[in-house]
Amino acid sequence: MAKPKLQYQCSECGALAPKWAGQCADCGAWNSMSEALPAASGDSGKSRFANYAGQVGTQIQALDEVRPGRETRVSVGLGELDRVLGGGLVAGSVVLIGGDPGIGKSTLLLQALASFSGDVRALYVTGEESPEQVSLRARRLDVGAGDMRLLAETSVERIIEHARLESPKVMVIDSIQTLYTEALQSAPGSVGQVRESAAQLVRFAKQSGTALFLVGHVTKEGTLAGPRVLEHMVDTVLYFEGDSGGRYRVIRAIKNRFGAVNELGVFAMTDKGLKEVRNPSSIFLSRHEQPVAGSVILVTMEGTRPMLVEVQALVDDSQLANPRRVTLGLEQNRLAMLLAVQHRHGGVLMGDQDVYVNVVGGVRVTETAADLSVLLAVLSSFRDRSLPNDLVVFGEVGLAGEIRPVPNGQQRLHEAAKLGFRHALVPAANAPRTPVKGLHIYPVSRYPEVMDWFAGL
């Protein structure tokens, strides 16, 4: 059969051209043209999608007449990964997992497939390593993957052909950037190859009900390499975070059609692979023997899980014309805004001070509930006055000086009490109606009230 005639598509505006050009004629973007297969038309289009259309149905239905079926989930054998996936792996779902080289993506998926044993047929497709290398890793990890099927292949057409014969319930592609389709002439890893290869695999997963894991490379900026449409095609996008030289790894759900977004799973890297961390709060708290200035405990929410992390601040005289504002694990622009609130509503000027703020353990906090803890940590370091060891803080701070409530306040307080904390500084709107056993709560509604509370310590 003759190969289909190729065309080129602009990744910026989507314009099509019959031949490649260095600049898009429509939007003027440079080096944005990549190979693309022309849309099927006529009888060929009908034959290409006949099987798929027959499965999903072509009739228009009223939404209230559709009866949703119960999604069947399969546990992957790792509780933290199950949590991030929303309770387990859904049949026919496609999960894209990305992370830095050496972070543990292949190790995690090898452990997950090995846990299925003979209950669920699993297929591991490797495009980067030989079967001998995968076998060596399995023996080193001692995962007992005797029943797992292994295929070393990079052609998408041949992978799908083998998968139809094997009929696996779970399949791993390691990695999507190494695959190529024979319909395109560009090299593996190019925009066109990644897009078309992923499209064929996603189509196969939906038709066959196979749960599919795609391993993706990341760029130096930390985003998934390849076209952005790759993240839209899949059901779930997971990011592996952490220092490859450190012990702890964090896996975060950025997109999930079958569960909560921003759910978090924590693992510890050992000589036998990744081990689950059941209580992440224990690794993110320093637990100083004596109270130290500049340290505050924050109760943050990661998906559906409350987690206690330590926010540390260091304020020092600046030797520069423009004092430094440095954050690790927090947004730097928000620190500058909070320092302005500190000056305007708290009467504390730090214009000649260097301010450094860090979230201990390498975790990244994106929610605004960290505002109050950041301000207290900065104020504690600036005044060189320590806060109680058994105090937790959370709350959003507005530009008008108000302390705004945050979601899941009751759940945060119960988690703090369970871990032995005895005092909590929270927004007044988050104060519980019924007392939390063992926890003394200080509700505040304006930032001047926080300053009065701090002065009374």
MIMAR-489998 format. One line per 3 residues: for each residue x negated, y negated, z of C-alpha. Coordinates in nm, 2 decimals, decimal comma. Example, Ala and Ser with C-alpha at 12.3 -4.5 7.8 and 13.67 -1.06 7.14 Angstrom:
<atoms>
-1,23:0,45:0,78; -1,37:0,11:0,71 .
</atoms>
This chain:
<atoms>
0,00:0,00:0,00; -0,14:-0,34:-0,10; -0,23:-0,58:0,18 .
0,01:-0,87:0,23; -0,11:-1,20:0,10; -0,26:-1,41:0,38 .
-0,18:-1,77:0,47; -0,32:-2,01:0,72; -0,15:-2,18:1,00 .
-0,24:-2,49:1,21; -0,26:-2,41:1,58; -0,18:-2,78:1,66 .
0,13:-2,85:1,45; 0,22:-2,51:1,30; 0,19:-2,62:0,94 .
0,12:-2,35:0,68; -0,13:-2,36:0,39; -0,21:-2,11:0,12 .
-0,59:-2,14:0,18; -0,82:-2,24:0,46; -0,93:-2,60:0,51 .
-1,14:-2,77:0,77; -0,87:-3,03:0,84; -0,49:-2,99:0,86 .
-0,33:-3,19:0,59; -0,02:-3,25:0,81; -0,15:-3,36:1,15 .
-0,52:-3,42:1,07; -0,66:-3,18:1,33; -1,00:-3,04:1,26 .
-1,09:-2,66:1,27; -0,73:-2,57:1,36; -0,64:-2,35:1,06 .
-0,64:-1,97:1,13; -0,51:-1,66:0,95; -0,15:-1,57:0,98 .
0,07:-1,31:0,82; 0,36:-1,45:0,61; 0,71:-1,39:0,74 .
0,87:-1,09:0,59; 1,16:-1,16:0,36; 1,42:-0,96:0,16 .
1,43:-0,58:0,19; 1,08:-0,56:0,33; 1,18:-0,77:0,63 .
1,49:-0,55:0,68; 1,28:-0,23:0,68; 1,01:-0,38:0,90 .
1,25:-0,46:1,18; 1,52:-0,20:1,12; 1,43:0,03:1,41 .
1,39:-0,26:1,65; 1,71:-0,43:1,55; 1,90:-0,10:1,59 .
1,78:-0,07:1,95; 1,85:-0,42:2,08; 2,18:-0,47:1,89 .
2,28:-0,74:1,65; 2,63:-0,84:1,78; 2,70:-1,17:1,95 .
2,84:-1,12:2,30; 2,98:-1,34:2,57; 2,75:-1,38:2,86 .
3,00:-1,28:3,13; 3,07:-0,95:2,94; 2,71:-0,84:2,95 .
2,65:-0,60:3,24; 2,28:-0,61:3,35; 2,13:-0,27:3,41 .
1,91:-0,19:3,70; 1,55:-0,24:3,62; 1,34:0,06:3,71 .
1,02:-0,02:3,89; 0,72:0,20:3,93; 0,48:0,14:4,22 .
0,12:0,10:4,10; -0,01:0,24:4,43; -0,17:-0,09:4,54 .
0,07:-0,29:4,77; -0,09:-0,63:4,70; -0,06:-0,58:4,32 .
0,30:-0,46:4,36; 0,37:-0,78:4,55; 0,23:-1,00:4,28 .
0,43:-0,80:4,01; 0,75:-0,86:4,20; 0,79:-0,51:4,36 .
0,63:-0,29:4,10; 0,59:-0,23:3,73; 0,90:-0,26:3,51 .
0,93:-0,03:3,21; 0,87:-0,21:2,88; 0,70:-0,51:3,05 .
0,38:-0,66:2,92; 0,13:-0,80:3,18; -0,16:-1,02:3,08 .
-0,44:-1,03:3,34; -0,74:-1,27:3,31; -1,04:-1,36:3,51 .
-1,41:-1,44:3,50; -1,66:-1,16:3,39; -1,74:-0,92:3,67 .
-1,45:-1,03:3,89; -1,29:-0,68:3,90; -1,02:-0,67:3,63 .
-1,12:-0,33:3,49; -1,19:-0,19:3,83; -0,84:-0,29:3,96 .
-0,66:-0,14:3,65; -0,86:0,18:3,67; -0,77:0,22:4,03 .
-0,40:0,15:3,95; -0,39:0,40:3,67; -0,56:0,67:3,88 .
-0,30:0,63:4,15; -0,02:0,74:3,91; -0,20:1,09:3,89 .
0,04:1,34:3,72; 0,36:1,16:3,81; 0,34:0,91:3,53 .
0,15:0,96:3,20; -0,11:0,68:3,17; -0,34:0,58:2,88 .
-0,65:0,37:2,92; -0,77:0,21:2,59; -1,12:0,06:2,61 .
-1,26:-0,16:2,34; -1,56:-0,29:2,53; -1,70:0,02:2,69 .
-1,77:0,38:2,59; -1,58:0,67:2,75; -1,90:0,76:2,93 .
-1,92:0,42:3,09; -1,55:0,44:3,21; -1,62:0,79:3,34 .
-1,92:0,67:3,54; -1,72:0,39:3,70; -1,44:0,63:3,79 .
-1,69:0,86:3,96; -1,86:0,57:4,14; -1,52:0,45:4,27 .
-1,41:0,81:4,35; -1,06:0,74:4,23; -0,98:1,09:4,11 .
-0,86:1,00:3,77; -0,86:1,35:3,63; -0,51:1,32:3,48 .
-0,57:0,98:3,31; -0,60:0,98:2,93; -0,88:0,77:2,77 .
-0,91:0,63:2,42; -1,20:0,43:2,28; -1,05:0,23:1,99 .
-1,03:-0,13:1,86; -0,79:-0,10:1,57; -0,43:-0,19:1,67 .
-0,27:0,03:1,41; -0,46:0,34:1,53; -0,40:0,26:1,89 .
-0,02:0,24:1,83; -0,04:0,56:1,63; -0,21:0,74:1,92 .
0,03:0,59:2,17; 0,33:0,72:1,98; 0,19:1,07:1,99 .
0,08:1,05:2,35; 0,40:0,87:2,47; 0,24:0,71:2,79 .
0,46:0,53:3,04; 0,17:0,29:3,13; -0,10:0,18:2,90 .
-0,40:-0,06:2,96; -0,57:-0,25:2,68; -0,92:-0,36:2,78 .
-0,95:-0,61:2,63; -0,72:-0,79:2,38; -1,01:-1,00:2,24 .
-1,19:-0,68:2,11; -0,89:-0,56:1,90; -0,83:-0,63:1,54 .
-0,55:-0,56:1,29; -0,63:-0,44:0,94; -0,38:-0,69:0,79 .
-0,62:-0,98:0,87; -0,97:-1,03:0,75; -1,10:-1,25:1,03 .
-1,33:-1,12:1,31; -1,20:-0,97:1,64; -1,14:-1,24:1,90 .
-1,03:-1,50:1,65; -0,70:-1,68:1,70; -0,52:-1,50:1,42 .
-0,64:-1,15:1,53; -0,55:-1,21:1,90; -0,21:-1,34:1,81 .
-0,12:-1,07:1,56; -0,27:-0,78:1,77; -0,08:-0,89:2,08 .
0,24:-0,93:1,87; 0,22:-0,57:1,75; 0,15:-0,43:2,10 .
0,43:-0,63:2,26; 0,67:-0,50:1,99; 0,56:-0,14:2,06 .
0,60:-0,18:2,43; 0,95:-0,32:2,40; 1,05:-0,04:2,15 .
0,91:0,25:2,34; 0,96:0,13:2,70; 0,59:0,16:2,78 .
0,46:-0,07:3,05; 0,15:-0,25:2,91; -0,14:-0,42:3,07 .
-0,35:-0,65:2,85; -0,69:-0,77:2,98; -0,79:-1,12:2,86 .
-1,11:-1,31:2,87; -1,13:-1,66:3,01; -1,31:-1,97:2,88 .
-1,56:-2,17:3,08; -1,27:-2,40:3,19; -1,10:-2,10:3,35 .
-0,81:-2,06:3,10; -0,73:-1,76:2,90; -0,92:-1,74:2,57 .
-0,73:-1,73:2,25; -0,40:-1,90:2,14; -0,17:-2,04:2,40 .
0,11:-1,85:2,25; -0,04:-1,53:2,40; 0,09:-1,64:2,74 .
0,44:-1,70:2,60; 0,46:-1,36:2,43; 0,40:-1,16:2,75 .
0,63:-1,11:3,05; 0,38:-1,17:3,33; 0,05:-1,36:3,35 .
-0,19:-1,29:3,63; -0,52:-1,47:3,71; -0,80:-1,31:3,91 .
-0,97:-1,58:4,12; -1,27:-1,58:4,35; -1,65:-1,58:4,34 .
-1,79:-1,28:4,16; -2,07:-1,28:4,42; -1,83:-1,31:4,72 .
-1,64:-1,03:4,88; -1,28:-1,15:4,85; -1,06:-1,16:4,54 .
-0,73:-1,33:4,49; -0,48:-1,24:4,22; -0,21:-1,50:4,14 .
0,10:-1,47:3,93; 0,13:-1,78:3,70; 0,43:-1,65:3,51 .
0,66:-1,36:3,60; 0,99:-1,28:3,43; 1,06:-1,00:3,69 .
0,95:-1,17:4,02; 0,84:-1,48:4,20; 0,59:-1,72:4,04 .
0,28:-1,81:4,24; 0,29:-1,49:4,43; -0,05:-1,40:4,58 .
-0,24:-1,08:4,64; -0,57:-1,05:4,83; -0,83:-0,79:4,78 .
-1,17:-0,72:4,93; -1,45:-0,58:4,70; -1,63:-0,28:4,84 .
-1,86:-0,01:4,71; -1,55:0,20:4,65; -1,36:-0,07:4,45 .
-1,10:-0,32:4,56; -0,93:-0,27:4,89; -0,61:-0,44:5,00 .
-0,61:-0,72:5,26; -0,29:-0,67:5,46; -0,32:-0,99:5,66 .
-0,49:-1,26:5,45; -0,46:-1,52:5,72; -0,73:-1,34:5,92 .
-0,99:-1,40:5,65; -0,91:-1,77:5,60; -0,93:-1,87:5,96 .
-1,27:-1,94:6,13; -1,14:-1,90:6,49; -1,39:-2,14:6,65 .
-1,48:-2,05:7,01; -1,45:-2,42:7,10; -1,24:-2,69:6,93 .
-1,43:-2,88:6,66; -1,36:-3,21:6,50; -1,23:-3,21:6,14 .
-1,06:-2,87:6,15; -0,68:-2,82:6,11; -0,48:-2,50:6,06 .
-0,22:-2,53:5,77; 0,07:-2,29:5,71; 0,11:-2,27:5,33 .
0,34:-2,06:5,12; 0,21:-1,85:4,84; 0,52:-1,72:4,66 .
0,72:-1,55:4,93; 0,44:-1,51:5,17; 0,35:-1,76:5,45 .
-0,03:-1,78:5,50; -0,25:-1,96:5,75; -0,56:-2,13:5,61 .
-0,81:-2,37:5,76; -0,85:-2,72:5,62; -1,18:-2,88:5,71 .
-1,29:-3,24:5,66; -1,61:-3,43:5,70; -1,62:-3,81:5,71 .
-1,96:-3,98:5,70; -2,11:-4,32:5,64; -2,16:-4,37:5,26 .
-2,50:-4,47:5,12; -2,34:-4,54:4,78; -2,16:-4,84:4,63 .
-1,87:-4,62:4,55; -1,80:-4,37:4,84; -1,75:-4,01:4,74 .
-1,41:-3,83:4,76; -1,48:-3,46:4,72; -1,22:-3,18:4,75 .
-1,25:-2,80:4,72; -0,93:-2,61:4,70; -0,72:-2,93:4,68 .
-0,64:-3,20:4,43; -0,89:-3,48:4,44; -0,65:-3,75:4,32 .
-0,41:-3,67:4,60; -0,68:-3,72:4,86; -0,74:-4,07:4,73 .
-0,36:-4,14:4,76; -0,35:-4,00:5,12; -0,64:-4,21:5,23 .
-0,45:-4,52:5,10; -0,15:-4,41:5,32; -0,39:-4,36:5,61 .
-0,50:-4,73:5,57; -0,16:-4,88:5,51; 0,05:-4,70:5,76 .
-0,21:-4,58:6,01; -0,44:-4,88:6,02; -0,75:-4,67:5,96 .
-0,98:-4,80:5,68; -1,23:-4,55:5,53; -1,34:-4,76:5,23 .
-1,71:-4,73:5,33; -1,70:-4,36:5,42; -1,77:-4,05:5,22 .
-1,48:-3,80:5,26; -1,52:-3,43:5,20; -1,23:-3,19:5,23 .
-1,25:-2,81:5,19; -1,01:-2,52:5,22; -1,20:-2,23:5,40 .
-1,22:-1,90:5,22; -1,21:-2,03:4,86; -0,83:-2,03:4,84 .
-0,66:-2,30:4,63; -0,36:-2,49:4,78; -0,14:-2,67:4,53 .
0,17:-2,75:4,74; 0,23:-3,09:4,89; 0,28:-2,93:5,24 .
-0,09:-2,97:5,29; -0,07:-3,35:5,31; -0,03:-3,39:5,68 .
-0,30:-3,13:5,76; -0,55:-3,31:5,53; -0,48:-3,65:5,69 .
-0,52:-3,51:6,04; -0,84:-3,33:5,95; -0,99:-3,65:5,80 .
-0,87:-3,85:6,10; -1,01:-3,60:6,35; -1,36:-3,61:6,18 .
-1,36:-3,99:6,15; -1,27:-4,03:6,52; -1,49:-3,73:6,62 .
-1,20:-3,59:6,82; -1,11:-3,22:6,80; -0,75:-3,09:6,78 .
-0,63:-2,79:6,98; -0,72:-2,45:6,86; -0,37:-2,32:6,88 .
-0,21:-2,60:6,67; -0,06:-2,56:6,32; 0,04:-2,84:6,09 .
0,24:-2,88:5,77; 0,44:-3,15:5,60; 0,44:-3,38:5,29 .
0,35:-3,74:5,33; 0,51:-4,00:5,11; 0,37:-4,34:5,00 .
0,62:-4,52:5,23; 0,47:-4,34:5,53; 0,76:-4,09:5,57 .
0,69:-3,73:5,66; 0,90:-3,53:5,42; 1,03:-3,17:5,48 .
0,89:-2,87:5,29; 1,06:-2,55:5,19; 1,06:-2,24:5,41 .
0,98:-2,43:5,73; 1,14:-2,17:5,96; 0,94:-1,89:5,79 .
0,62:-2,08:5,84; 0,68:-2,14:6,21; 0,76:-1,77:6,28 .
0,44:-1,66:6,10; 0,24:-1,91:6,32; 0,40:-1,78:6,64 .
0,34:-1,42:6,53; -0,03:-1,49:6,50; -0,06:-1,65:6,85 .
-0,03:-2,02:6,78; 0,14:-2,22:7,05; 0,18:-2,58:6,91 .
0,32:-2,71:6,57; 0,33:-3,06:6,43; 0,60:-3,05:6,16 .
0,84:-3,29:5,98; 1,15:-3,37:6,18; 1,38:-3,22:5,91 .
1,19:-2,89:5,95; 1,24:-2,87:6,33; 1,43:-2,55:6,40 .
1,77:-2,57:6,56; 1,70:-2,27:6,79; 1,36:-2,26:6,97 .
1,09:-2,04:6,83; 0,97:-1,82:7,11; 0,62:-1,91:7,23 .
0,59:-2,22:7,00; 0,61:-2,58:7,12; 0,72:-2,80:6,83 .
0,64:-3,17:6,78; 0,87:-3,32:6,51; 0,76:-3,64:6,34 .
0,94:-3,85:6,07; 0,70:-4,14:6,01; 0,32:-4,15:5,99 .
0,29:-4,40:6,28; 0,45:-4,14:6,50; 0,16:-3,90:6,40 .
-0,09:-4,17:6,50; 0,08:-4,21:6,84; 0,08:-3,83:6,89 .
-0,29:-3,82:6,80; -0,37:-4,10:7,04; -0,20:-3,91:7,32 .
-0,42:-3,60:7,29 .
</atoms>
